[in-house]
C-alpha cells in the first residue's frame, strides 16, 4: 500500500508495461511482464512459439485486454476502453502479420483514412502526406490499387505507411514478415531498418534474427509468458545468459 | 385476359400502391435492419440484448398478425396514423428483422484483423463499423437482401387483408364484379412477377458493380 503515486511529469520512457498478466481461459500466457521502452529505442522480442510475444505486443495498445497490469504511453495510462483509449491508440502504430489492409479501399485511401477521420486533416493534405509516405516505402505507383492487387511485401509496406500516417510515437510490429514469401521479407525489413535509423521508437516481434542484430538496441527474450533475458543484441547473440536462450538460439541459428 | 384490360386503371392504381408500399417499407427495413445489426455486434451488452429481442420477436411473428395489431391495436391506445402509413411501418419493422440477420452475417464475413487495424489507427467502434466493416458487409449481402426485397414485395399483398387497396385488393375487387378469378389473379400475379424479376436483375447488377477486388 506504499506505492508511490505517478508524477504527472512526462515519463522518461515512451512505453511502459507494468506487471502485465494475461490468461486465455485457464492458460496463463503472460506472467508479470514488465518492459520499459525509451524514446527512439528499438526493442526486438524473440522467443519460441507460444512464448506470449504477440499477445504482449497486442497488449501494448490494448487490442488484447489484460487481466492485471498497466500500460503507459509517454507517461499516460491507456484506459481499458472508450474514447480515451482510441485517442491514445492513434499515437501507437501497429503492423500485423496478416497486413489487415481495408479490402474495399485503395492503398491511398487506406493510408489517408486515419488522418482524415481521426486527426481531422483536410482530405487533400492527408492524401498528399499519404502519397509521400507511400513513396518513402517505395510503392507510390500502387496508390490507386486495391490491396488484393499487391504482392504480400507491397501490402505490408502499405500497412506500415498506414500506421506511419498517424505520426505515431511508437510503432508495434507483430511478426510483420511471417506471412511473406521469402523473397519479399527483405523489402519489408529494409523499410523497418530505415525507420529505426530515423529514430522511431519500435517494439518488434519477429523471428528474423538478422533484423534483431542489424537494428535492435535491445533484444528481449521471452519464454512461457515471461521475460527471460534482456540484453543488447551483441551480448545476447554471442553470450546468452540463460539455458533457455542458449537452447533457443542453438535451434534458430544452427544453419 | 380482356377482363384485366377492361379494369386496367384499377390494376395500375393497385400496382402503384403496391410499388409505393414496397419501396417505402424496404427503405425503412434497410435502415432499421442495419441499426439492429450494428446493435447485435456492439460491445455494449444492453444494445446486443435489445437487438436480439428485436430480431426474435419480429422475425417470429406472422406479418398478418403484426398488420392486424398495428392497424386495429394502435388506434386503441390513441396512436393514429393513416392506414397506408401504418402498413408501411408494420412491414418495415417485420422485414427489418430479416435484413438485420442478413447484414450481421455479412459483418461476420469481414476479417477480424481489419476491425483490429481500424481500432489500431484510433477509429472508435462506430467509425470502424461505418467506414470499414459495413461497407464490406453490405457488399457481401447484396444477394440475400435482394431476396428479402422479393419476399417483401409479395408480403405487401397481406396489407390487402387490413384494407390497403394494393394490387391484390384491386384484383379482389375486380373479381367480385366479374367473377373470373383465374384471369384476374393470374394478371395480378404477373404484375408481382414482373416487379420481382426486375428486382432480381437489379440485384445481380448491383452485386457485380460493388464487388470487392479479392
Interface residues (C-beta under 8 A of the other chain):
Chain A: X61 X63 X81 X83 X86 X87 X89 X90 X91 X92 X93 X94 X96 X98 X99 X100 X101 X102 X103 X104 X113 X114 X117 X118 X146 X147 X148 X149 X159 X162 X163 X165 X166
Chain B: X43 X111 X113 X114 X116 X117 X118 X119 X120 X121 X122 X123 X124 X127 X131 X132 X135 X136 X139 X212 X213 X214
